[in-house]
């Protein structure tokens, strides 16, 4: 039995850029020398690549943290550090990638070979050769590498199964899948539905097998999101064959013909294409009195060519004929195309954030914000020129003025990204 998952949550971080070098030429016949510190290399990106050969997110359950390597540091003689290789992760076609914090869709992996950078590596820091100017012939200034992008991602696979079992709660879907596969769903006489899809691999001889999903049950109004409607319908999007399971005995005091009509209508309202998928009907609970009569009613009502299999998931009656018919049908049914997300749902640029925020606790000021924290990370504080440059950046960003407005006094402490300064 293979394990199947349709969701995973992982942490990704691009590699940090390498630091720029502070170096000076020491060459014969070059009297003044000059700055020769090279730039750092770029950190490695974390990249997703669509792979149609994969059908589950199970790998991401066992390893959940992925980090790119740091770029190499710059060297003397204007030598740039080597950029790090990307971390390439294969991911099933049909996976939607969302930012876990905001819920925004970052990517919709719909094609084999599609590449998406989900955590960019940081650029390399500039070496002192890049800071030479007419007014500063011998700069001792360089930068640390830029930190790589980091985020938690939520991965959602639209479907995992060849065959999707649909039907009202308690019609016997969980029992059916437990009988024909090695899946072990929780089965009880509940009037509410399976909360997550149960999946099983149905193995036949000759090495044939297919994946069957007992998908969360439908209720009327599912296409509008009622109950678990959207959850269910998301799972059916890439199902090749739909197996509609009916309680043909009417043991729940429901009319199986009415149930069939309601579920088919829900599929049609959600997606006309879904309603056109190849369909088999499993008339379950044939071992209960009253089933034969309802089976005949159903056959009389159905359109010509619709196949009905009388079964009893509880006793095993009729299951072999059903399974072999499914196996016979599947090779001729292509995998449906995956529906792309509308462009407006795909987020390429986040809303502009505040450049910084100041919080005050007595005589301690904490400054936060991605941009300002990046400048701290890229400043080499053991070089005096780098400190002057950092101070100029703060002034240009308006941090000095904002601190004065907040009432800062001589001797108060200021903290940014774990680095503390004293206000003068």
C-alpha positions as CSV (number, residue, x, y, z in Angstrom):
1,X,0.0,0.0,0.0
2,X,1.4,3.4,-1.0
3,X,0.8,6.4,1.1
4,X,-1.1,9.3,-0.5
5,X,-1.3,12.8,0.6
6,X,-2.9,15.8,-1.1
7,X,-1.6,18.5,1.1
8,X,1.7,19.4,2.7
9,X,3.3,22.4,4.4
10,X,7.0,23.1,3.9
11,X,9.6,25.8,4.7
12,X,11.8,27.1,1.9
13,X,14.7,29.5,2.1
14,X,16.9,30.7,-0.7
15,X,20.6,30.7,-0.1
16,X,22.3,33.9,1.2
17,X,24.6,35.8,-1.1
18,X,28.3,35.7,-0.5
19,X,30.0,38.7,1.0
20,X,32.0,41.2,-1.1
21,X,35.7,41.4,-0.3
22,X,37.8,44.3,0.9
23,X,41.2,44.0,-0.9
24,X,43.9,46.2,-2.5
25,X,46.3,45.5,-5.3
26,X,49.9,45.0,-4.4
27,X,51.5,44.9,-7.8
28,X,55.0,45.8,-8.9
29,X,55.1,49.0,-10.9
30,X,51.6,50.0,-9.7
31,X,52.6,52.8,-7.3
32,X,49.2,53.6,-5.8
33,X,47.7,50.2,-6.0
34,X,43.9,50.3,-5.8
35,X,40.8,48.5,-4.5
36,X,40.5,45.0,-5.9
37,X,37.9,43.3,-3.7
38,X,35.5,41.1,-5.8
39,X,31.7,40.7,-5.4
40,X,30.2,37.7,-3.6
41,X,28.3,35.0,-5.5
42,X,24.5,34.7,-5.6
43,X,22.8,32.3,-3.3
44,X,20.9,29.3,-4.7
45,X,17.2,29.6,-5.5
46,X,14.7,27.0,-4.4
47,X,12.9,25.9,-7.6
48,X,9.8,23.7,-8.1
49,X,9.6,21.7,-11.4
50,X,6.4,20.1,-12.5
51,X,6.7,16.3,-13.0
52,X,3.8,14.3,-14.5
53,X,5.4,11.1,-13.3
54,X,4.6,12.0,-9.6
55,X,1.1,11.7,-8.2
56,X,1.5,12.4,-4.5
57,X,3.0,14.9,-2.1
58,X,4.2,12.1,0.2
59,X,7.9,13.1,0.0
60,X,7.1,16.5,1.5
61,X,5.7,14.8,4.6
62,X,9.1,13.3,5.5
63,X,11.3,16.3,4.7
64,X,9.8,19.7,5.3
65,X,12.8,22.1,5.3
66,X,14.6,23.1,2.1
67,X,17.4,25.6,2.0
68,X,19.6,26.9,-0.8
69,X,23.4,27.1,-0.4
70,X,25.2,30.4,0.2
71,X,27.1,32.0,-2.6
72,X,30.9,32.0,-2.3
73,X,32.5,35.2,-0.9
74,X,34.3,37.6,-3.2
75,X,38.1,37.5,-3.4
76,X,41.0,39.8,-4.1
77,X,42.1,40.6,-7.7
78,X,38.5,41.4,-8.5
79,X,37.5,37.8,-8.4
80,X,33.7,37.2,-8.0
81,X,32.6,34.4,-5.7
82,X,30.9,31.4,-7.3
83,X,27.1,31.5,-7.3
84,X,25.5,28.5,-5.6
85,X,23.5,25.8,-7.4
86,X,19.8,25.9,-7.2
87,X,17.8,23.4,-5.1
88,X,15.4,21.8,-7.6
89,X,12.4,20.0,-6.2
90,X,10.2,17.9,-8.3
91,X,6.5,18.4,-7.7
92,X,3.4,16.7,-9.1
93,X,1.6,18.4,-12.0
94,X,-1.7,19.6,-10.6
95,X,-0.2,21.2,-7.4
96,X,-1.2,24.6,-6.3
97,X,1.5,26.5,-4.3
98,X,0.2,29.0,-1.7
99,X,2.0,31.3,0.7
100,X,1.0,29.9,4.1
101,X,0.9,33.3,5.9
102,X,-1.2,35.2,3.3
103,X,-3.0,32.4,1.5
104,X,-2.0,34.0,-1.8
105,X,-1.4,31.6,-4.7
106,X,2.2,31.7,-5.8
107,X,2.1,29.2,-8.6
108,X,-0.3,26.7,-10.2
109,X,1.8,23.8,-11.6
110,X,-0.1,22.7,-14.6
111,X,2.6,21.5,-17.1
112,X,5.4,18.9,-17.1
113,X,8.7,20.8,-16.8
114,X,7.2,24.0,-15.6
115,X,9.7,25.8,-13.4
116,X,8.8,28.3,-10.6
117,X,11.2,30.0,-8.2
118,X,9.5,29.8,-4.8
119,X,12.4,31.2,-2.7
120,X,14.9,33.4,-4.5
121,X,18.6,33.3,-3.4
122,X,20.1,36.6,-2.2
123,X,22.4,38.6,-4.5
124,X,26.1,38.7,-3.6
125,X,27.5,41.6,-1.7
126,X,29.6,44.2,-3.6
127,X,33.3,44.2,-3.1
128,X,35.3,47.5,-2.4
129,X,36.3,47.8,-6.0
130,X,32.7,48.7,-6.8
131,X,32.7,51.6,-4.3
132,X,35.7,53.5,-5.8
133,X,34.8,57.0,-7.0
134,X,36.5,60.3,-7.8
135,X,36.2,61.3,-4.2
136,X,37.1,58.0,-2.7
137,X,40.1,56.3,-4.5
138,X,40.7,53.7,-1.8
139,X,37.3,52.6,-0.2
140,X,37.4,50.1,2.7
141,X,33.7,49.5,2.1
142,X,32.0,46.2,1.1
143,X,28.7,44.5,1.6
144,X,27.6,41.2,3.1
145,X,25.5,39.1,0.8
146,X,21.7,39.7,0.7
147,X,19.7,37.2,2.8
148,X,17.8,34.6,0.7
149,X,14.0,34.8,0.6
150,X,12.2,32.6,3.1
151,X,8.6,31.5,3.6
152,X,6.3,28.7,4.6
153,X,4.4,27.2,1.7
154,X,1.2,25.2,1.6
155,X,1.0,22.7,-1.3
156,X,-2.3,21.4,-2.5
157,X,-2.6,18.6,-5.1
158,X,-5.9,18.9,-6.9
159,X,-6.4,15.2,-7.3
160,X,-4.6,11.9,-6.5
161,X,-6.9,9.3,-7.9
162,X,-7.9,7.5,-11.1
163,X,-11.3,6.7,-9.8
164,X,-13.3,9.0,-7.5
165,X,-16.2,7.6,-5.4
166,X,-19.0,10.0,-5.1
167,X,-22.3,9.7,-3.3
168,X,-24.2,10.9,-0.2
169,X,-22.8,10.2,3.3
170,X,-23.3,6.6,4.6
171,X,-24.0,4.9,1.2
172,X,-21.0,2.6,1.8
173,X,-18.1,4.3,0.0
174,X,-15.6,3.7,2.9
175,X,-16.6,0.1,3.1
176,X,-16.2,-0.4,-0.6
177,X,-12.7,1.1,-0.7
178,X,-11.7,-1.0,2.3
179,X,-12.8,-4.2,0.6
180,X,-11.1,-3.7,-2.7
181,X,-7.8,-2.1,-1.5
182,X,-5.5,-2.0,1.4
183,X,-7.0,1.3,2.6
184,X,-8.2,1.3,6.2
185,X,-10.8,4.1,6.5
186,X,-12.7,4.7,9.7
187,X,-16.1,3.1,9.1
188,X,-19.1,3.7,11.2
189,X,-22.9,4.2,10.8
190,X,-22.5,8.0,10.8
191,X,-25.0,10.4,9.1
192,X,-22.2,12.8,8.3
193,X,-19.4,12.5,5.9
194,X,-15.8,11.4,5.6
195,X,-13.8,14.6,6.4
196,X,-10.7,13.7,4.3
197,X,-10.3,11.6,1.2
198,X,-9.4,7.9,1.9
199,X,-7.2,6.6,-0.8
200,X,-6.3,3.0,-1.7
201,X,-4.4,1.2,-4.5
202,X,-6.5,-1.5,-6.1
203,X,-4.1,-4.3,-7.2
204,X,-5.1,-6.8,-9.9
205,X,-3.0,-9.6,-11.3
206,X,-0.6,-8.9,-14.2
207,X,0.8,-5.9,-12.4
208,X,-2.3,-3.8,-13.1
209,X,-3.3,-1.3,-10.5
210,X,-5.3,1.9,-10.1
211,X,-5.8,4.5,-7.3
212,X,-9.3,4.9,-5.9
213,X,-10.4,7.8,-3.7
214,X,-13.3,7.8,-1.3
215,X,-13.9,11.5,-1.6
216,X,-15.6,13.6,1.1
217,X,-19.4,13.1,0.6
218,X,-21.6,15.6,-1.2
219,X,-24.7,17.3,0.1
220,X,-27.2,19.4,-1.8
221,X,-25.7,22.9,-2.4
222,X,-22.1,21.6,-2.5
223,X,-21.3,23.6,-5.6
224,X,-21.9,26.8,-3.6
225,X,-19.4,25.6,-0.9
226,X,-22.1,24.2,1.4
227,X,-20.8,21.4,3.7
228,X,-17.5,20.1,2.3
229,X,-18.6,20.9,-1.2
230,X,-15.6,22.8,-2.5
231,X,-13.2,20.4,-0.8
232,X,-14.9,17.5,-2.5
233,X,-15.1,19.1,-5.9
234,X,-11.4,20.1,-5.8
235,X,-10.6,16.4,-5.5
236,X,-12.7,15.4,-8.4
237,X,-11.2,17.8,-10.8
238,X,-8.6,15.4,-12.2
239,X,-10.4,12.1,-11.6
240,X,-10.6,10.1,-14.8
241,X,-13.6,8.0,-13.9
242,X,-16.4,8.7,-11.5
243,X,-17.9,5.8,-9.6
244,X,-21.3,6.9,-8.2
245,X,-22.2,4.8,-5.2
246,X,-25.9,4.6,-4.3
247,X,-27.6,3.0,-1.3
248,X,-30.0,1.1,-3.6
249,X,-31.8,-0.4,-0.6
250,X,-33.0,3.0,0.6
251,X,-32.1,1.9,4.2
252,X,-31.4,5.5,5.2
253,X,-35.0,6.4,4.2
254,X,-33.7,8.2,1.1
255,X,-34.8,7.6,-2.5
256,X,-31.7,6.3,-4.4
257,X,-33.0,7.8,-7.7
258,X,-33.4,11.2,-6.1
259,X,-29.9,10.9,-4.6
260,X,-28.5,10.1,-8.0
261,X,-30.2,13.1,-9.6
262,X,-29.0,15.5,-6.8
263,X,-25.3,14.5,-7.0
264,X,-25.2,14.6,-10.8
265,X,-26.7,18.1,-10.7
266,X,-24.1,19.2,-8.1
267,X,-21.3,18.0,-10.4
268,X,-22.9,19.8,-13.4
269,X,-23.4,23.1,-11.5
270,X,-19.8,23.1,-10.3
271,X,-18.2,22.1,-13.6
272,X,-20.1,20.9,-16.8
273,X,-16.9,19.2,-17.8
274,X,-16.9,17.2,-14.6
275,X,-20.5,16.1,-15.2
276,X,-19.4,14.7,-18.6
277,X,-16.7,12.4,-17.1
278,X,-17.1,8.7,-17.7
279,X,-19.4,7.3,-15.1
280,X,-20.1,3.9,-13.6
281,X,-22.9,3.3,-11.0
282,X,-22.4,1.0,-8.1
283,X,-25.8,0.0,-6.7
284,X,-24.7,-0.9,-3.1
285,X,-26.4,-2.7,-0.2
286,X,-28.0,-5.4,-2.5
287,X,-28.1,-7.7,0.5
288,X,-30.8,-5.6,2.2
289,X,-34.5,-6.2,1.4
290,X,-36.1,-3.8,-1.0
291,X,-32.9,-3.4,-3.1
292,X,-34.0,-5.5,-6.1
293,X,-37.1,-3.4,-6.5
294,X,-35.2,-0.1,-6.4
295,X,-32.5,-1.5,-8.8
296,X,-35.2,-2.2,-11.4
297,X,-36.6,1.4,-11.0
298,X,-33.1,2.8,-11.4
299,X,-32.4,0.8,-14.6
300,X,-35.7,1.9,-16.0
301,X,-34.8,5.6,-15.4
302,X,-31.2,5.6,-16.7
303,X,-30.2,6.6,-20.1
304,X,-29.2,3.9,-22.5
305,X,-25.6,2.9,-22.2
306,X,-25.2,3.8,-18.5
307,X,-23.6,0.9,-16.7
308,X,-25.0,-0.3,-13.3
309,X,-23.2,-2.8,-11.1
310,X,-25.3,-4.4,-8.3
311,X,-22.9,-4.9,-5.4
312,X,-22.8,-5.4,-1.6
313,X,-19.7,-3.9,-0.2
314,X,-20.5,-5.6,3.1
315,X,-20.6,-9.1,1.8
316,X,-18.3,-8.7,-1.3
317,X,-21.0,-9.6,-3.8
318,X,-20.4,-8.2,-7.3
319,X,-17.2,-6.4,-6.3
320,X,-14.9,-8.4,-8.7
321,X,-17.0,-7.6,-11.7
322,X,-17.0,-3.9,-10.8
323,X,-13.3,-3.7,-10.3
324,X,-12.5,-5.5,-13.5
325,X,-14.8,-3.3,-15.5
326,X,-13.0,-0.2,-14.0
327,X,-9.6,-1.6,-15.0
328,X,-10.9,-2.3,-18.5
329,X,-12.2,1.3,-18.9
330,X,-9.3,3.3,-17.5
331,X,-6.7,2.8,-20.2
332,X,-9.0,4.4,-22.8
333,X,-9.8,7.5,-20.6
334,X,-7.2,10.3,-20.9
335,X,-6.1,12.3,-17.8
336,X,-8.3,15.4,-17.9
337,X,-6.5,18.7,-18.4
338,X,-5.9,20.7,-15.3
339,X,-7.8,23.9,-15.0
340,X,-5.4,26.9,-14.6
341,X,-6.1,29.5,-11.9
342,X,-7.3,32.8,-13.4
343,X,-4.4,35.2,-13.8
344,X,-5.9,37.6,-11.2
345,X,-5.5,34.9,-8.5
346,X,-1.8,34.5,-9.2
347,X,0.3,36.7,-7.0
348,X,3.6,38.0,-8.5
349,X,4.1,41.1,-6.4
350,X,2.9,41.5,-2.9
351,X,1.3,44.8,-1.8
352,X,4.0,47.3,-0.9
353,X,4.9,47.0,2.7
354,X,5.8,49.9,5.1
355,X,9.5,50.5,4.8
356,X,9.9,50.3,8.6
357,X,8.0,50.4,11.9
358,X,9.1,51.7,15.2
359,X,8.0,50.4,18.6
360,X,9.0,52.0,21.8
361,X,9.6,50.4,25.3
362,X,10.8,53.1,27.8
363,X,14.2,54.1,26.4
364,X,14.5,51.2,24.0
365,X,13.4,51.5,20.3
366,X,12.8,48.5,18.1
367,X,12.8,49.1,14.3
368,X,11.4,46.3,12.1
369,X,10.7,45.9,8.4
370,X,12.1,43.7,5.6
371,X,14.0,46.5,3.8
372,X,15.8,47.9,6.8
373,X,16.6,44.4,8.2
374,X,18.1,43.6,4.8
375,X,20.4,46.6,5.0
376,X,21.5,45.5,8.5
377,X,22.3,42.0,7.2
378,X,24.3,43.4,4.3
379,X,26.4,45.9,6.4
380,X,29.9,44.9,7.5
381,X,30.0,46.7,10.8
382,X,33.7,46.0,11.4
383,X,34.5,48.6,8.7
384,X,34.1,52.2,9.6
385,X,33.1,53.3,6.1
386,X,30.3,50.6,6.0
387,X,28.9,52.1,9.3
388,X,28.9,55.6,7.8
389,X,27.1,54.3,4.7
390,X,24.5,52.5,6.9
391,X,23.9,55.7,8.8
392,X,23.3,57.5,5.5
393,X,20.8,54.8,4.4
394,X,18.9,55.2,7.6
395,X,18.8,59.0,7.1
396,X,17.6,58.6,3.5
397,X,14.9,56.2,4.5
398,X,13.6,58.7,7.1
399,X,14.5,56.6,10.1
400,X,16.4,59.4,11.9
401,X,13.4,61.8,11.6
402,X,10.9,59.2,12.7
403,X,13.0,58.4,15.8
404,X,13.1,62.1,16.7
405,X,9.4,62.3,16.3
406,X,9.0,59.3,18.6
407,X,10.9,61.2,21.3
408,X,14.3,59.5,21.2
409,X,17.0,61.0,23.5
410,X,20.8,60.9,23.7
411,X,21.9,57.5,25.1
412,X,18.6,55.6,24.2
413,X,19.1,52.3,22.6
414,X,17.9,51.3,19.1
415,X,17.7,47.7,17.9
416,X,17.4,46.5,14.3
417,X,17.5,42.8,13.4
418,X,19.2,41.9,16.6
419,X,21.9,44.6,16.3
420,X,21.9,47.3,19.0
421,X,23.0,50.9,18.6
422,X,23.2,53.9,21.0
423,X,21.6,57.1,19.8
424,X,23.9,60.1,19.6
